Amino acid sequence: MIKTLFLFAALYLGAGFPVAGANESIAQLPRNEKIWSTADQRWLTIHEWQHEAIENGDVLVIGEQHAVDGSLSEIVHHRNQVQLMELIAATHPVSLGMEFFDYPRQSFVDQYTSGTIAEAEFLRAIGWGGNAWPVYRDQVNLPAANGGRTWALNIPRTISGKVGRTGPGSLDEQEISKLPPVWEPGSAPYFERFKEVMNGHVPEERLQNFFWAQSLWDDTMAWQTSLRRDPAGVFVIIAGQFHVDFGHALPARLKVYGLPQVKTLVQAEVTEWNAESLAKAVAPDPKYGAQADYILVYELPPEPAATSKAEHL
């Protein structure tokens, strides 16, 4: 969680996207996995979740840990996203909304996913600033082959960065024209969690500005989703987990923007597959409650002894 928010802070200040080594070529690794339904208080297999939990019109918000170091943990985490999207695409048209992409650059996303511009040109055009891209490639390209589309959801980083530095009142008319129609600071529990994580790392006098910028991301993503979502399919959003946890942020704002079928999913990694580890992975927070509607719990296999990290890059 802290790692994710530090990345947000860097983005607000214009430092660019997360940087990571990536391994797009590692195949699905055999492991134990299942999904906890917090509403039903029961375990589902991946395929039971696919058939019982997902329906047309859903907005499925997947909370992710941004890739920063190319570890096996990160690679499996992002391959899980592909697996979930493939399962949904087997029975529903699927579209994808990306937190990483600024919505004014949608034309470049369309050109890339239709094959009319090369990947390197696309990454330059959208301002991708790191080497984490390979772990997101499959997710971004999957909708075009499955009756859907990939959408850029976020506000330009120049705007959120300015808000983080100097506050919402510092925006000029051109910047204001790009704002969502409703932009409000997030809820009190959301700010409380934000302050707990950021306190001591951001000057007190700037904490409110940073939270305004954080909330701007949520409202912009919710607004763009309300414009792009197709009720005849499933709209998947990949966003940093702090935007998703406990439904405080993006899920709540999606409902403000008139989207009733919002479901959330996060991942929990365990190194031992036993009752104690599983119970701990899905236990509700004593203060904030269930982390998400669904929690994908999986066993991270040990890294093969003969495979060095360099071979993953």
Sequence and secondary structure as in RCSB ss.txt:
>XXXX:A:sequence
MIKTLFLFAALYLGAGFPVAGANESIAQLPRNEKIWSTADQRWLTIHEWQHEAIENGDVLVIGEQHAVDGSLSEI
VHHRNQVQLMELIAATHPVSLGMEFFDYPRQSFVDQYTSGTIAEAEFLRAIGWGGNAWPVYRDQVNLPAANGGRT
WALNIPRTISGKVGRTGPGSLDEQEISKLPPVWEPGSAPYFERFKEVMNGHVPEERLQNFFWAQSLWDDTMAWQT
SLRRDPAGVFVIIAGQFHVDFGHALPARLKVYGLPQVKTLVQAEVTEWNAESLAKAVAPDPKYGAQADYILVYEL
PPEPAATSKAEHL
>XXXX:A:secstr
 HHHHHHHHHHHTT  S      S        EEEEETTTTEEE HHHHHHHH  TT EEEEEE    S  HHHH
HHHHHHHHHHHHHHTTS EEEEEEEEEGGGHHHHHHHHTTSS HHHHHHHHT  SS THHHHHHHHTGGGTT  E
EEEE  HHHHHHHHHH GGG  HHHHTTS S      HHHHHHHHHHHBTTB HHHHHHHHHHHHHHHHHHHHHH
HHH  TTSEEEEEEEGGGTGGGSSHHHHHHHTT   EEEEEEEEESS SHHHHHHHH  BTTTB S SEEEEEE 
    TT  GGGG 
